[in-house]
Structure formats: C-alpha cells, structure tokens
C-alpha cells in the first residue's frame, strides 16, 4: 500500500465527518491521498447497527473523496490507554504511513473521544521506534499529529489554526447526513434527532471558527508542538 498524505483517526464512524470533514474535502480535491480509520464500529451507540454504520461510513467516505477507510474493531465505549489497544493503532500507522495524522482533541465529553486522542498520540510516538514490536511492521512516525476541536461541545477549545471550509461546508454536511441511522428514532424512542437542528449546531460552531479568520465557515485544529512555516506571507487570518 502506498503511503497516505493524511490519516484521520477517530473513535467512531461519523466522528471524522463532524470534526474534520470540510478540511478533508479540501485536501482530497487538492489531490491528497486520505485514509480514515475508525477505532471502533460504534456498536454501543443507541442508533443503528455496526453493519449499517459501516455502509454509511463508506458512503460518507465517497462523498468526502477519501481513498481508504477501515475500522480497527476496538471495543466501543471501552477504549482505554492500554498497550494492547495502542499496538493495534501502531500497526495501522505503520501500514498506512500517513505524513499527517488528525485525531480528536483530548478535551471531550464523550470518554471514547478523549481516549482516542490519547491512544492515537501515544501510538504515533511508539510507531516510530525501530526496535519496538518489529512484528507490527517497519518503524514509521507521522510528521505531525493534529487535533481537531469538537463541533458540538458547549465548551469551545481555542484553536491553534483554522481551516477555511466555506467552499466545502455543504459537502461536509452531506457526508454527515449519510449516517441516516443516527437521525432516526432508536428502538423505544418516538422522536428522531432532527437533522436540521443538528446542522444548526454544527453551523454555529463552524461560523465561530470562521469568524476568527474572517471567513464564512471554519474548522479549528490544535497542535501540541510549534508548527514550521516556510513563508510568512502564506499565513491567512484577520488583520491586526
């Protein structure tokens, strides 16, 4: 398998669409090879089944322009910062060899989202140690790990940078809507989650991020380490 330019690793099917979907559409349109890796199958969710969500995930990936999507099959609602689970991610990273990894921010209400952030970060480091678990493939470490901020949390994380998704916001929402099962009533429920109400929440956050840099819609990202910049004139944002 040829190396990927970008890999998005998130806890559940539909997580990547929510927090980085607009950015992935932009990068795919620019010719980047993108992989999406769902750590779990979302089997503990109230709506849908793993089989249905897998089909929805494939449909969403096609909408985003993603080259490859897979699930690692880790236990939903039971992600933990263990060596066993970390090594499953290490093996995936060494196989996919992405230059950039995007995962979820560690400050999240959902325990799996927060744990995914820690698992992926740890795995990116361990994957680069040449004498660690040679049976998992040749050592490889991504060039940078980037954390996508939540689009639905009440407490907003200050981003390190914002990607302008004004031109791709509609496609992002189309990919989210591919997860039809998540907006239908679960067994025993009588009321669905209206997509329009959900979209309003996503749009509000995207507009707030966009406002930070003077565009209509944005997605916010955080880096733990400084980011190298080759050309100061390439920086975009609101004027001082």
ChimeraX attribute file (.defattr): number of C-alpha atoms within 10 A of each C-alpha:
attribute: neighborCount
match mode: 1-to-1
recipient: residues
	/A:1	6
	/A:2	9
	/A:3	16
	/A:4	20
	/A:5	19
	/A:6	24
	/A:7	27
	/A:8	27
	/A:9	26
	/A:10	29
	/A:11	32
	/A:12	24
	/A:13	27
	/A:14	24
	/A:15	20
	/A:16	27
	/A:17	28
	/A:18	20
	/A:19	28
	/A:20	26
	/A:21	28
	/A:22	28
	/A:23	23
	/A:24	28
	/A:25	25
	/A:26	19
	/A:27	18
	/A:28	17
	/A:29	13
	/A:30	9
	/A:31	10
	/A:32	17
	/A:33	20
	/A:34	26
	/A:35	24
	/A:36	25
	/A:37	23
	/A:38	24
	/A:39	26
	/A:40	24
	/A:41	24
	/A:42	25
	/A:43	18
	/A:44	14
	/A:45	14
	/A:46	13
	/A:47	18
	/A:48	22
	/A:49	15
	/A:50	16
	/A:51	12
	/A:52	14
	/A:53	23
	/A:54	21
	/A:55	14
	/A:56	23
	/A:57	27
	/A:58	20
	/A:59	15
	/A:60	27
	/A:61	26
	/A:62	14
	/A:63	18
	/A:64	26
	/A:65	19
	/A:66	22
	/A:67	14
	/A:68	16
	/A:69	18
	/A:70	18
	/A:71	20
	/A:72	17
	/A:73	13
	/A:74	19
	/A:75	17
	/A:76	16
	/A:77	18
	/A:78	12
	/A:79	20
	/A:80	18
	/A:81	15
	/A:82	10
	/A:83	13
	/A:84	10
	/A:85	18
	/A:86	22
	/A:87	19
	/A:88	17
	/A:89	26
	/A:90	28
	/A:91	22
	/A:92	19
	/A:93	29
	/A:94	21
	/A:95	18
	/A:96	20
	/A:97	25
	/A:98	25
	/A:99	17
	/A:100	18
	/A:101	26
	/A:102	26
	/A:103	30
	/A:104	30
	/A:105	23
	/A:106	20
	/A:107	17
	/A:108	20
	/A:109	13
	/A:110	12
	/A:111	15
	/A:112	23
	/A:113	22
	/A:114	20
	/A:115	23
	/A:116	26
	/A:117	24
	/A:118	18
	/A:119	25
	/A:120	27
	/A:121	21
	/A:122	18
	/A:123	22
	/A:124	22
	/A:125	14
	/A:126	20
	/A:127	28
	/A:128	17
	/A:129	14
	/A:130	13
	/A:131	11
	/A:132	14
	/A:133	15
	/A:134	12
	/A:135	8
	/A:136	17
	/A:137	16
	/A:138	17
	/A:139	20
	/A:140	22
	/A:141	22
	/A:142	19
	/A:143	11
	/A:144	16
	/A:145	22
	/A:146	20
	/A:147	23
	/A:148	26
	/A:149	25
	/A:150	26
	/A:151	22
	/A:152	17
	/A:153	15
	/A:154	10
	/A:155	11
	/A:156	16
	/A:157	17
	/A:158	12
	/A:159	16
	/A:160	15
	/A:161	19
	/A:162	24
	/A:163	20
	/A:164	25
	/A:165	26
	/A:166	17
	/A:167	14
	/A:168	19
	/A:169	23
	/A:170	12
	/A:171	18
	/A:172	23
	/A:173	20
	/A:174	16
	/A:175	26
	/A:176	26
	/A:177	18
	/A:178	21
	/A:179	23
	/A:180	14
	/A:181	17
	/A:182	22
	/A:183	18
	/A:184	17
	/A:185	16
	/A:186	16
	/A:187	9
	/A:188	6
	/A:189	9
	/A:190	8
	/A:191	10
	/A:192	12
	/A:193	12
	/A:194	12
	/A:195	15
	/A:196	10
	/A:197	10
	/A:198	12
	/A:199	13
	/A:200	11
	/A:201	13
	/A:202	19
	/A:203	19
	/A:204	14
	/A:205	21
	/A:206	25
	/A:207	18
	/A:208	18
	/A:209	27
	/A:210	22
	/A:211	17
	/A:212	17
	/A:213	18
	/A:214	16
	/A:215	19
	/A:216	18
	/A:217	25
	/A:218	29
	/A:219	28
	/A:220	27
	/A:221	24
	/A:222	19
	/A:223	16
	/A:224	10
	/A:225	9
	/A:226	7
	/A:227	10
	/A:228	6
	/A:229	9
	/A:230	8
	/A:231	7
	/A:232	7
	/A:233	7
	/A:234	8
	/A:235	9
	/A:236	13
	/A:237	16
	/A:238	9
	/A:239	6
	/A:240	3
